[in-house]
Amino acid sequence: MVTYVTDTSKWEKRQNDYRLGLILIMPPPEVSRLINPLRSKYDPKAFYSCPTHISISDPLRREMTQELDDEITGILSTIASFTLHYDKPKVSRHHAGVAYPITPQKPIDELKRRLHQAAIFEGKVYGRRDIPAHMTIAEFVTIEESWQIREEIQDIAPSGSFLCNQLEFIVPDINMQFQRVKTYALGAG
């Protein structure tokens, strides 16, 4: 069903967690066109790996099979679409990075809870699962660089909303560039 990279010797150690892929929200093109240039400019390494997204799932624990895919499809078919909002990017005095907070958090928390009931996620809970929803502009930067970036973009960064009606299953290639494998519809389709 999915071709996975077997030789990860050129990957950073932390990247191996993602070898089997993950499931996330990819904003629609009209939003990505606005955010991707910021991500590309301020964190080209992260952008190279994956364009603008909102992380939803832990990294998969097992290779995707038709049975596991059917289970995920079934779970997601019971979750209604919802609207997400993004406003001005934020930074922290304690952690490096610049990101758009995403609201509301409640439907994303419920989506995560339901999705992680699938057998493909059985095992230890991934340490980043409870991080609030966000769209990252820059993550591989220092705290100081984060504040500089926010200062540069605070008056020009777009804001808006979009309908979340699908999730994407993505898997990295040998160059650690994530590729879309499948789109899952929320709700009955």
C-alpha positions as CSV (number, residue, x, y, z in Angstrom):
1,M,0.0,0.0,0.0
2,V,2.8,2.5,0.9
3,T,6.5,2.5,-0.1
4,Y,8.6,3.3,3.0
5,V,12.2,4.4,3.1
6,T,14.4,1.6,4.4
7,D,17.8,3.4,4.4
8,T,17.6,6.3,6.8
9,S,21.3,6.6,7.4
10,K,21.3,10.2,6.0
11,W,18.5,11.3,8.3
12,E,18.9,13.1,11.6
13,K,18.2,10.7,14.5
14,R,15.0,12.5,15.5
15,Q,13.7,12.1,11.9
16,N,13.5,8.3,12.3
17,D,10.4,8.7,14.4
18,Y,8.6,9.9,11.3
19,R,9.6,7.1,8.9
20,L,6.2,5.5,8.9
21,G,4.5,8.8,8.4
22,L,1.8,10.8,10.2
23,I,-1.6,12.3,9.6
24,L,-2.1,16.1,9.6
25,I,-4.2,19.0,8.4
26,M,-2.9,20.7,5.3
27,P,-4.6,24.0,4.8
28,P,-6.4,24.6,1.5
29,P,-4.3,26.2,-1.3
30,E,-5.7,29.7,-0.7
31,V,-4.2,29.6,2.8
32,S,-1.0,27.7,2.0
33,R,-0.2,30.3,-0.7
34,L,-0.1,32.9,2.0
35,I,1.8,31.0,4.7
36,N,4.2,28.9,2.7
37,P,6.3,32.0,1.6
38,L,6.8,32.9,5.3
39,R,7.8,29.3,6.2
40,S,10.1,29.1,3.2
41,K,11.9,32.4,4.0
42,Y,12.3,32.0,7.7
43,D,12.8,28.3,8.1
44,P,13.8,26.8,4.7
45,K,14.9,23.5,6.3
46,A,11.4,22.9,7.8
47,F,9.7,24.1,4.6
48,Y,11.8,21.7,2.5
49,S,10.6,18.8,4.7
50,C,6.9,19.8,4.8
51,P,4.9,22.8,3.7
52,T,2.4,24.6,6.0
53,H,0.4,22.2,8.1
54,I,-1.2,21.5,11.5
55,S,0.1,18.4,13.3
56,I,-2.6,16.1,14.4
57,S,-1.3,12.5,14.8
58,D,1.6,11.0,16.5
59,P,4.0,9.3,14.1
60,L,2.6,6.0,13.0
61,R,3.7,3.0,14.9
62,R,3.2,0.4,12.2
63,E,3.2,0.3,8.4
64,M,-0.1,1.2,6.9
65,T,-2.1,-1.8,5.7
66,Q,-5.5,-1.8,4.0
67,E,-7.1,-3.0,7.3
68,L,-5.5,-0.1,9.3
69,D,-6.4,2.4,6.5
70,D,-10.0,1.2,6.6
71,E,-10.1,1.7,10.4
72,I,-8.8,5.3,10.1
73,T,-11.3,6.0,7.3
74,G,-14.1,4.7,9.5
75,I,-13.1,6.8,12.5
76,L,-12.7,10.0,10.4
77,S,-16.1,9.4,8.6
78,T,-17.8,10.0,12.0
79,I,-16.2,13.4,12.7
80,A,-17.9,16.4,11.2
81,S,-15.9,19.2,9.4
82,F,-15.2,22.3,11.4
83,T,-13.8,25.8,10.8
84,L,-10.3,26.8,12.0
85,H,-9.0,30.3,12.5
86,Y,-5.5,31.7,12.5
87,D,-4.5,35.2,13.5
88,K,-1.2,36.9,14.3
89,P,1.9,34.6,14.8
90,K,3.1,34.2,18.3
91,V,6.5,33.5,20.0
92,S,7.6,32.4,23.5
93,R,10.2,33.6,25.9
94,H,10.9,29.9,26.8
95,H,10.8,28.0,23.5
96,A,12.2,28.8,20.1
97,G,9.8,29.1,17.2
98,V,7.2,31.3,15.5
99,A,3.7,29.9,14.8
100,Y,0.1,30.8,14.3
101,P,-2.1,29.6,17.2
102,I,-5.1,27.8,15.8
103,T,-8.5,28.1,17.3
104,P,-10.8,26.6,18.4
105,Q,-8.8,23.9,20.1
106,K,-11.7,21.8,21.2
107,P,-12.5,20.1,17.8
108,I,-8.9,19.4,17.2
109,D,-8.5,17.8,20.7
110,E,-11.5,15.6,19.9
111,L,-10.2,14.8,16.5
112,K,-6.8,13.8,18.0
113,R,-8.5,11.7,20.7
114,R,-10.6,9.8,18.3
115,L,-7.9,9.3,15.7
116,H,-5.4,8.0,18.3
117,Q,-7.9,5.2,19.1
118,A,-6.8,3.5,15.8
119,A,-4.6,0.4,16.2
120,I,-1.9,2.0,14.1
121,F,-1.1,4.3,17.1
122,E,-1.1,1.6,19.8
123,G,1.8,2.0,22.2
124,K,3.5,4.8,24.1
125,V,1.9,8.2,23.7
126,Y,4.1,10.5,21.6
127,G,5.5,13.4,23.8
128,R,4.2,16.2,21.5
129,R,0.6,15.0,21.3
130,D,-0.8,17.6,23.7
131,I,0.9,20.7,22.2
132,P,-1.9,23.2,21.2
133,A,-2.7,23.3,17.5
134,H,-0.6,25.7,15.5
135,M,0.8,26.4,12.0
136,T,4.6,26.8,12.3
137,I,6.4,29.5,10.4
138,A,9.8,28.8,11.9
139,E,11.0,26.1,14.3
140,F,14.7,25.6,13.6
141,V,15.7,29.0,15.0
142,T,16.8,30.4,18.3
143,I,14.6,32.3,20.7
144,E,16.3,35.5,19.7
145,E,15.7,34.8,16.0
146,S,12.1,34.0,16.8
147,W,11.5,37.4,18.3
148,Q,13.2,39.1,15.3
149,I,11.0,37.1,12.8
150,R,7.9,38.1,14.7
151,E,8.9,41.7,14.7
152,E,9.5,41.6,10.9
153,I,6.1,39.9,10.1
154,Q,3.7,41.2,12.7
155,D,2.2,43.8,10.5
156,I,2.2,41.8,7.2
157,A,1.3,38.3,8.4
158,P,-2.1,37.2,7.0
159,S,-4.9,36.0,9.2
160,G,-8.1,34.1,8.3
161,S,-10.0,30.9,8.6
162,F,-10.7,27.8,6.6
163,L,-12.9,24.7,6.7
164,C,-11.1,21.6,7.9
165,N,-12.9,18.8,6.0
166,Q,-10.0,16.5,5.4
167,L,-6.7,15.2,6.7
168,E,-3.6,14.1,4.9
169,F,-1.5,10.9,5.4
170,I,2.1,11.8,4.6
171,V,5.3,9.8,4.5
172,P,8.9,11.0,4.1
173,D,11.0,10.0,1.1
174,I,14.7,9.3,1.2
175,N,15.5,13.0,1.3
176,M,13.1,13.5,4.3
177,Q,10.6,15.4,2.2
178,F,7.1,14.4,3.2
179,Q,4.9,13.2,0.3
180,R,1.1,13.0,0.4
181,V,-0.1,9.4,0.3
182,K,-3.8,9.7,0.9
183,T,-6.5,12.2,1.7
184,Y,-9.0,11.3,4.4
185,A,-12.4,13.0,4.3
186,L,-14.0,14.1,7.5
187,G,-17.7,13.2,7.9
188,A,-19.6,11.2,5.3
189,G,-17.5,12.7,2.6
